[in-house]
Amino acid sequence: MDEILVGEKTISLPFRIDPSGNVTGTSSYSKIWADRVLVALATPRGTRIMRPTFGSAIYESEFETVSASIEQIKKEINSIFATDLTELILDEVTSEVDEVSNIVYVTVSYILPNLESGKVLVNNLPTVN
């Protein structure tokens, strides 16, 4: 990924239009990186024509058991940081399972290039019993 320049403004996720009709943006260094992490994790691998290896296969874990799903998700997150998010250092991946709905909630903690800490929550990852 490209280096973030000081003062750079990018589209902020989730995508929305402000009351003035402009696309909302951010120049927050940590928010830009958090959005990049979420985009890399949420993009199914193979869906970008010019970058077929970009993205993850975490949604393929949907039909796995909870324990197998968590292992596959953690493996995919490690892979993404090794290939697409090389500017960041993966710090920790934690998971929590809603026993009623079998939804896995994953928290990804990482170190930014400026050595600040960052964290994103990846949720709504359904599994089978």
C-alpha positions, 0 to 999 in steps of 0.5 A, a space after each residue: 500500500 502507498 505511504 500516507 502523507 501528512 495532511 492527506 485526506 481520504 474517503 472515510 468508511 463507512 461511506 456516507 454523504 455529509 449534509 453538504 453533499 460531499 463524501 465524508 473523509 478523514 485525515 486521521 492517520 489511525 482512521 486511515 489505517 483502520 479503514 485499510 485494515 477493514 478493506 483488506 479483511 472484508 474484500 474477498 480474495 480474487 474480486 479485484 481484477 488488477 489485484 487478484 491476490 488482494 483480500 482474504 478468505 475469512 468468509 469461507 470459514 462461514 460453514 466451519 465449526 466454531 473452533 475451525 472457523 476461528 483458526 481459519 480467521 486467524 490464519 487469514 488475518 496473519 496472511 493479510 498482514 504478511 502480504 497486503 499490510 506489510 507496513 503494519 505489525 500485527 500485535 494480537 488477534 482475539 476472538 469471542 463467540 456469541 453462543 446463541 447466534 454462533 457469530 464470531 467477533 474478532 478484534 485485530 490489534 496492530 502497530 502503525 508505522 508511527 508506532 501508535 497502536 491501532 485496533 479494529 473489530 471484525 464482526 458478523 462472521 457466522 459459523 455452524 454449530 
